[in-house]
């Protein structure tokens, strides 16, 4: 490569790229080019297609991915994103492409977004795809980031970190492998034996791998890991490139011919060309979901997008605006109703100086939430949701703990502070009653990627899908496992072995709903429902019941009641002209102005007459009341909310005559502040839970639904293994002296 003359100006924390006059990108860290010598413009795109797409059999005669429900690709170096864009483009152009394209890429040193843009200059066929990628390419802290493109059918998971560490965190087997990276002489770790073993651990039998690197040591490492290597003619300047097929001799006897089509009974067709087929009412659903709250609705939509027929059973009435005006007189409700009718919800990332699991989880979740809100759901920004930013007032500490003395995690110094959150400005902290210049990241933060959602509009949009059937006022009476003729461990998880009975199905003389999978998203009611309704027959039934009982007994679930107060913005505007245009959170919260909801998705407590509805709303709260056995609106909670609101925003004291509407619900939480998501028992394939999301249902629901979908369909999870284990249903159990004990 010639002497570099053009330097990019990367954002803080991103990898530096030096561009030549011919737009050849050079990396000073590894002292190597991102592309082969002279390979720029159309030549670079031709190189990507020849080496990787042709090498993995994805273009050319009889492409391997055609007619599949999904195709999963792993790349060991994302770089400037050209291989991904070339693959995305080929996927779009193939009339028989797989319905869903999953692309996981590992990158230790992500480049800045302007380098992604510069990389595709002169490649007109990639321009629109590059711009779409750039809109989603932000805030790349260490860990996994799920970017949803292609109208919800292309899923890019960027794994930011060391290649060997990230390979261990993957939990999926891939159909194609792109082995890319800088020259082995400059970046030996990318190509050594340990890395190739890690790649092989993520391959299916018959998976094809491709690389430009026809290095003798690399070939030997691949062969030792179980690949059969084949040298192919390369494009100049490379004489030969490498293709390989994972076919280890020690596994050959376990595999027959590779199936041409993945097991999926439904073909969604192509985006914008063939709409999903509606489920016939007489057919059994593939999945039954109990609960139509945030966890249930997001799971239903995600699975429906994969072509699965989903039946959602909701025990209560669907939320309605037909409620009394004076909501303090509303009768108390049982805990099983949960927080189903939440009118408006706030979302923002958590921050911690050590960047703990909760922080990583909320960032991952909010990225997926934002993609979902901006997708084809038909939601209107400003009316149904708004990314307005959230000012967070940190709780003052009585003493400086060891944790607070920790240095800020490096990831929070770069991409986190660049795109996610920043120190609050003087004019922002003035609302909190803090003096100018006194606030730092330990007192006040402003979260850019944060805002509010009209929860009822969101739920309705998620459930409005032709593959989803929603049944309200359906109480589940029995959940049966149809395994009377063989041991539970032998059950084929792709065979419908579950039957869900409800009060209405019994009245109609129906023998329940037969299904492959049952997902419980009923918050605090999930353990009780399982204890009372689960019925397993056949060999191993007692052991399965015992394991489920011990798992549920180990869950340290806690009921937390939350009461919101909603009012008319006019009552405040007359008193205050300088209201914050962003949301505020701390010991209390503030959202406003909130638009008047439509009649079919308004918040409870408001009259349906349009003349009686305020022109704009504000919302404060919610309370945090532990161990409430009944959910009811109380004057005490309303007064407490007003008191905390005054402490949060001392300059916005609420007039004493301001009329308020109230709403209350209960959320369940675990003492480690992490949810329970996944299978309940290996002995009961097809039985899943998603519960204990606490007050972070908006932040986590959409992302956890992708994880559940990955467990069911085999697609890549948006979460690394360490987070998957952290939210496991049996994490509070351990083996000790041959008996299962509750961990301390």
Secondary structure as UniProt FT lines:
FT   STRAND          6..7
FT   TURN            12..13
FT   STRAND          18..19
FT   TURN            21..22
FT   STRAND          25..27
FT   TURN            28..31
FT   STRAND          32..33
FT   TURN            37..38
FT   HELIX           42..48
FT   HELIX           49..54
FT   TURN            55..57
FT   TURN            61..62
FT   TURN            64..67
FT   STRAND          70..75
FT   TURN            79..80
FT   HELIX           82..93
FT   TURN            95..96
FT   STRAND          100..107
FT   HELIX           113..119
FT   TURN            120..122
FT   HELIX           124..126
FT   HELIX           127..136
FT   STRAND          143..149
FT   HELIX           150..152
FT   STRAND          154..160
FT   HELIX           163..169
FT   STRAND          174..178
FT   TURN            184..186
FT   HELIX           188..190
FT   HELIX           193..200
FT   TURN            201..202
FT   STRAND          203..211
FT   HELIX           216..224
FT   TURN            225..226
FT   STRAND          227..233
FT   TURN            236..237
FT   STRAND          240..246
FT   TURN            249..251
FT   HELIX           252..254
FT   TURN            271..273
FT   TURN            281..282
FT   STRAND          287..290
FT   HELIX           294..305
FT   TURN            306..307
FT   STRAND          310..313
FT   HELIX           327..329
FT   HELIX           335..337
FT   TURN            338..341
FT   STRAND          344..347
FT   TURN            353..354
FT   HELIX           357..373
FT   TURN            376..377
FT   TURN            382..384
FT   STRAND          385..386
FT   STRAND          390..393
FT   TURN            402..405
FT   HELIX           410..413
FT   HELIX           416..420
FT   STRAND          421..423
FT   HELIX           426..429
FT   HELIX           430..432
FT   TURN            436..438
FT   TURN            441..443
FT   STRAND          444..447
FT   STRAND          451..454
FT   HELIX           455..463
FT   TURN            466..467
FT   STRAND          468..471
FT   STRAND          476..481
FT   TURN            484..485
FT   HELIX           488..490
FT   TURN            493..494
FT   STRAND          498..502
FT   HELIX           503..507
FT   TURN            508..509
FT   STRAND          513..515
FT   STRAND          517..520
FT   TURN            523..524
FT   HELIX           525..533
FT   STRAND          534..536
FT   TURN            539..540
FT   HELIX           541..554
FT   STRAND          557..568
FT   HELIX           569..573
FT   TURN            574..575
FT   STRAND          583..585
FT   STRAND          589..595
FT   TURN            599..600
FT   TURN            604..605
FT   TURN            610..612
FT   STRAND          616..620
FT   STRAND          625..626
FT   HELIX           635..648
FT   TURN            650..651
FT   TURN            656..657
FT   STRAND          660..670
FT   TURN            671..672
FT   STRAND          676..679
FT   TURN            682..683
FT   TURN            685..686
FT   STRAND          687..691
FT   TURN            694..695
FT   HELIX           697..713
FT   HELIX           721..726
FT   TURN            729..732
FT   STRAND          733..736
FT   TURN            737..738
FT   STRAND          739..742
//
